[in-house]
């Protein structure tokens, strides 16, 4: 069954949808949630998707939305990492070059301004090798920005956005590295090569250039009353017109397509292998420590490092082994977002939950003074707990078999 939120044909630009009475009542039943949900300054958008199984364990998706408005821009920040990791694995499959896999050493060259190199190296610790697989782990486990840049460059701006259109997301724009590069420099991406541990070249491709300048689906996008540039405050709105653009329905549909590929029409399905899906699943839910990935053994990478819904990124809250959260997050310019699938083996429940809100009381962009810790993260934690509690008691004709979401996936 096609997912209801896979709005192809440009429907991501449709008018605001009516609020779900169920979601509205769940939000207003909790004073902490209601304070944020009813205040328009927080620009809250939520998609809560119930999942019902039939006797054969096949899922049906029922979306409930609150203040969903694809015409209202939000900065997706690291949410863009999810399509980039999925399409990087897909590109490896499409290349079909012997010896070139997610474990193959990748070198990045330079050919234009604002590009940085990653020379060939074969370190003894395989977790520190520059590979597509390790870049994906870094992005999904701790939202590493440099790893994102490397895979953005591997894909190239044109291929990345064309493929997203083919997948049914015509209004998505991923046009920027996470680096101070201008619009023209981001259209140029680096030469890439793959090598054996001894340095032999298995495959290489030249630098790429996207000849098509992308425009914002929303027209000019201005936010805030001022912004900071260096040490100066510029007393005018910040211009997001050429920034990345990823509406909440689109990123929700992409997560669903990775976790439930059969729910997506075949023509809009990612070209991934079962091993690819298992690899992505592992690092979408794993905490930095349980991942077994050596660079994230230090204590500063706590369990809730990238879990906003339910845990609120709080290092004091213990990780629950009976609750698996497969998610991608974003935090930048005052915007805070989490797009997640919850699988609860204790209560045999599951659901998708996506939310974004804006916490920038002084209205100044880039000054670093955002209410993430005091308003944003506590709200998302409470929202995840409220929906999880409701779902744990919601009657179901057939309880879901969640074995596939609690089985052991390949570490490497």
C-alpha positions in Angstrom: 0.0 0.0 0.0 1.4 3.4 -0.9 2.1 5.5 2.2 -0.4 8.3 2.6 2.4 10.9 3.2 4.3 10.1 0.0 2.8 13.1 -1.7 4.0 12.8 -5.3 3.2 15.2 -8.1 4.0 18.3 -6.1 1.5 17.9 -3.3 4.2 18.8 -0.8 3.3 22.4 -1.8 -0.4 22.0 -1.0 -2.2 24.3 1.5 -2.0 23.6 5.2 -3.9 20.5 6.2 -6.5 20.4 8.9 -5.3 19.4 12.4 -6.1 15.8 13.5 -8.6 15.9 16.3 -6.8 13.0 18.0 -3.4 14.7 17.9 -4.9 18.0 18.9 -6.5 16.3 22.0 -3.3 14.5 22.9 -1.3 17.8 22.8 -3.8 19.8 24.7 -4.2 17.1 27.4 -0.6 17.9 28.5 0.0 21.4 29.8 3.7 21.3 28.9 2.9 20.3 25.3 -0.1 22.7 25.0 2.0 25.7 25.9 4.2 25.2 22.9 1.6 23.7 20.5 -0.8 26.6 20.9 1.8 29.3 20.5 2.4 30.2 16.9 5.8 31.6 17.5 7.2 28.1 17.8 6.1 27.2 14.3 5.3 23.7 15.4 4.6 21.0 12.8 3.9 17.3 13.6 3.1 14.2 11.7 2.1 11.2 13.9 1.5 8.0 11.8 -0.4 5.1 13.3 0.5 1.7 12.0 -2.0 -1.1 11.9 -1.1 -4.7 10.9 -3.3 -7.3 9.3 -3.3 -11.0 10.0 -0.2 -11.4 7.7 1.6 -8.6 9.6 1.3 -6.2 6.6 1.2 -2.6 7.7 -1.3 0.2 6.9 -0.3 3.8 7.7 -2.8 6.3 9.1 -1.3 9.8 9.4 -2.4 12.4 11.9 -1.1 15.9 11.4 -0.9 19.1 13.5 -0.2 22.5 11.9 1.4 20.8 8.9 2.1 23.5 6.4 4.6 22.8 3.6 4.5 26.5 2.7 6.1 27.4 6.0 9.9 27.1 5.7 12.0 25.4 8.3 15.7 24.8 8.1 16.1 21.0 7.8 19.7 21.1 9.1 20.9 17.5 9.5 17.6 15.9 8.3 19.2 16.1 4.8 21.7 13.4 5.9 19.0 10.7 5.5 18.5 11.0 1.8 22.2 11.4 1.3 23.2 8.2 3.1 20.5 6.2 1.2 21.3 7.6 -2.2 25.1 7.0 -1.6 24.4 3.3 -1.1 22.2 3.3 -4.1 24.9 5.0 -6.2 27.4 2.3 -5.2 24.9 -0.3 -6.4 24.4 1.6 -9.7 28.1 1.9 -10.3 28.4 -1.9 -10.1 32.2 -1.7 -10.1 34.1 -4.8 -8.9 35.6 -4.3 -5.5 33.8 -0.9 -4.9 31.6 -1.3 -1.9 30.7 0.7 1.2 33.9 -0.7 2.8 36.2 0.4 0.0 38.7 3.2 0.8 37.5 6.4 -0.8 39.8 9.4 -1.6 38.5 12.9 -2.3 40.3 15.4 -4.4 39.9 19.1 -5.1 39.0 21.0 -8.3 37.3 24.2 -7.3 37.3 26.8 -4.5 35.8 25.8 -1.1 36.7 22.1 -1.7 38.8 20.2 0.8 40.7 16.9 0.1 40.8 13.6 1.9 43.9 11.9 0.5 44.2 8.1 0.2 45.1 6.4 3.5 44.8 2.9 4.8 44.9 3.2 8.6 45.2 0.1 10.8 41.9 0.9 12.5 39.3 0.1 9.8 36.7 2.3 11.7 38.9 5.3 10.9 39.2 4.6 7.2 37.5 7.0 4.7 34.8 4.8 3.3 31.1 5.3 2.3 30.1 3.0 5.1 32.1 4.8 7.8 30.8 8.2 6.6 27.3 6.8 6.9 27.9 5.6 10.4 29.3 9.0 11.4 26.2 10.7 10.0 23.7 8.4 11.6 25.3 7.9 15.0 26.4 11.5 15.9 25.2 13.6 12.9 28.8 14.3 11.6 28.8 17.3 9.2 32.2 16.6 7.5 31.0 13.1 6.7 27.9 14.6 5.1 30.0 16.9 3.0 32.0 13.9 1.7 28.9 12.0 0.6 27.3 15.1 -0.9 30.4 15.5 -3.0 30.3 11.8 -3.9 26.8 12.1 -5.2 27.1 15.5 -6.8 24.4 18.1 -6.5 22.6 17.3 -9.8 22.3 13.5 -9.3 21.2 14.0 -5.7 18.3 16.3 -6.6 17.3 14.5 -9.8 17.0 11.3 -7.9 14.9 12.8 -5.2 12.5 14.1 -7.9 12.3 10.6 -9.3 11.4 9.3 -5.9 8.4 11.6 -5.8 9.8 14.6 -4.0 9.8 17.5 -6.6 10.0 20.2 -3.9 13.1 18.9 -2.0 16.3 20.9 -2.6 19.6 19.7 -1.1 22.1 22.2 -2.5 24.6 23.0 0.3 27.5 21.4 2.1 27.8 22.1 5.8 30.6 24.5 5.1 30.8 28.3 4.4 30.6 27.8 0.6 28.6 30.1 -1.6 25.8 28.9 -3.9 28.1 28.6 -7.0 30.8 26.6 -5.1 28.2 24.1 -3.9 27.2 23.4 -7.5 30.8 22.1 -8.0 31.7 18.8 -6.3 35.0 17.1 -5.9 36.7 14.3 -7.9 36.4 11.0 -6.2 38.4 7.7 -6.4 38.2 4.3 -4.7 41.3 2.2 -3.9 42.5 -1.1 -2.6 44.4 -1.0 0.7 47.7 -1.1 -1.2 46.7 2.0 -3.2 45.6 0.6 -6.5 42.7 2.5 -8.1 39.5 0.6 -8.6 37.4 3.4 -9.9 37.5 7.2 -10.2 35.2 9.9 -11.4 36.0 13.5 -12.3 34.8 16.6 -10.5 31.1 17.3 -11.2 29.2 20.5 -11.9 25.5 21.1 -11.7 24.6 23.4 -14.7 21.0 23.9 -13.4 20.6 26.6 -10.7 18.0 25.6 -8.3 15.3 28.0 -7.1 13.4 27.8 -3.9 9.9 26.2 -4.2 8.7 28.8 -1.7 10.1 31.8 -3.5 12.2 34.2 -1.3 12.5 32.9 2.3 13.4 35.5 5.0 13.4 34.6 8.7 14.2 36.5 11.9 14.5 40.2 12.7 18.4 40.2 12.4 21.3 37.9 12.0 24.9 37.6 13.2 27.8 37.7 10.8 31.1 37.4 12.6 30.8 39.7 15.6 28.3 42.0 13.9 24.6 42.0 14.2 23.0 42.8 10.8 19.6 44.4 11.5 17.6 42.6 8.7 16.1 39.1 8.2 18.3 36.2 7.3 17.9 34.9 3.8 17.2 31.1 3.5 16.2 31.3 -0.2 19.2 29.2 -1.4 19.4 27.0 1.7 18.5 23.3 1.8 14.7 22.6 1.8 13.2 19.4 3.0 9.5 19.4 3.9 8.4 17.3 6.8 6.1 15.0 4.7 9.1 14.3 2.4 11.6 13.3 5.1 8.9 11.2 6.8 8.2 9.4 3.6 11.9 8.7 3.1 12.3 7.2 6.5 9.2 5.1 5.9 10.6 3.9 2.6 13.8 2.7 4.3 12.1 0.9 7.1 9.1 -0.3 5.1 10.2 -0.5 1.4 7.3 -2.5 0.3 4.9 0.3 1.4 6.4 2.5 -1.4 5.3 2.2 -5.1 7.9 0.2 -7.0 8.8 3.1 -9.2 9.6 5.3 -6.2 11.6 2.6 -4.3 15.3 3.0 -3.5 17.6 0.7 -5.4 19.0 -0.9 -2.3 19.9 -4.5 -1.4 18.6 -6.3 1.7 22.0 -5.9 3.2 21.9 -2.1 2.5 18.5 -1.9 4.3 19.8 -3.9 7.3 22.9 -1.6 7.5 20.9 1.6 7.5 18.5 0.2 10.1 21.3 -0.7 12.4 22.8 2.8 12.5 19.4 4.6 12.5 18.6 3.0 15.8 21.9 2.3 17.4 23.3 4.5 20.2 27.0 5.6 19.8 28.1 3.1 22.4 26.1 0.0 21.4 27.1 0.6 17.7 30.5 -0.9 18.3 32.0 1.9 16.3 35.4 2.7 17.9 35.5 6.5 17.4 32.4 7.0 19.5 33.5 5.0 22.6 34.3 8.2 24.6 31.7 9.2 27.2 30.9 12.5 25.5 28.9 10.4 22.9 26.2 9.4 25.4 23.3 7.1 24.5 20.7 9.9 23.9 23.2 12.0 21.8 20.9 11.8 18.7 17.6 10.9 20.3 15.4 14.0 20.8 11.9 12.5 20.8 11.4 10.6 24.1 14.9 11.1 25.5 15.3 14.8 24.9 19.0 14.3 24.3 19.4 14.0 28.0 22.5 12.1 29.1 21.0 11.2 32.4 18.1 9.2 31.0 19.0 5.5 30.7 18.5 3.8 27.4 15.6 1.3 27.3 16.4 -1.9 25.5 12.7 -2.7 24.8 12.3 0.6 22.9 14.0 1.0 19.6 13.9 4.5 17.9 15.0 4.7 14.3 15.5 8.3 13.6 17.2 11.3 12.0 17.5 14.7 13.7 18.2 18.4 12.8 19.3 21.3 15.0 20.3 24.6 13.5 19.4 28.3 13.3 16.8 27.8 16.1 15.1 24.9 14.4 14.9 21.6 16.1 13.5 18.5 14.4 13.3 14.7 14.9 11.8 12.2 12.4 11.5 8.8 14.0 9.9 5.3 14.0 9.3 3.8 17.4 9.2 0.0 17.9 8.2 -1.0 21.5 8.7 -4.7 22.2 7.3 -4.5 25.7 3.9 -3.1 24.7 4.0 -4.5 21.1 3.3 -1.2 19.6 4.8 0.9 16.8 4.4 4.3 15.2 6.1 7.0 13.2 6.5 10.5 14.7 8.0 13.6 13.0 8.1 17.0 14.6 9.9 20.4 14.0 9.7 23.6 16.1 11.5 26.9 16.2 13.0 28.2 19.4 14.6 31.6 18.8 13.1 34.1 21.3 15.4 37.0 20.4 14.7 36.6 16.7 18.4 36.8 15.8 19.7 34.1 13.5 23.2 32.7 14.0 23.8 34.2 17.4 23.8 30.8 19.1 21.2 32.0 21.6 18.4 29.4 21.1 16.1 27.8 23.6 17.0 24.2 22.6 17.7 23.0 26.2 14.9 25.0 28.0 12.0 24.6 25.5 12.8 22.6 22.4 14.3 19.4 23.7 12.0 19.1 26.7 9.0 19.5 24.4 10.2 16.8 22.0 10.9 14.4 24.9 7.5 15.0 26.3 5.8 14.6 22.9 7.5 11.3 22.2 6.5 10.0 25.7 2.9 11.2 25.3 2.5 9.4 22.0 4.4 6.3 23.1 2.1 6.1 26.2 -1.0 6.5 24.1 0.2 3.8 21.6 1.1 1.4 24.4 -2.7 1.3 25.3 -4.2 1.7 21.8 -6.4 -1.3 20.9 -5.2 -3.3 17.9 -7.0 -6.0 16.1 -3.6 -7.7 15.4 -0.5 -7.1 17.4 2.6 -6.3 15.3 5.4 -8.8 15.0 8.4 -6.6 15.5 11.0 -9.3 15.2 12.7 -7.6 12.2 13.2 -4.4 14.2 14.8 -6.2 17.1 17.0 -8.7 15.3 20.7 -8.4 15.1 21.9 -6.5 12.0 25.4 -6.6 10.5 27.8 -4.4 12.4 30.2 -3.8 9.5 
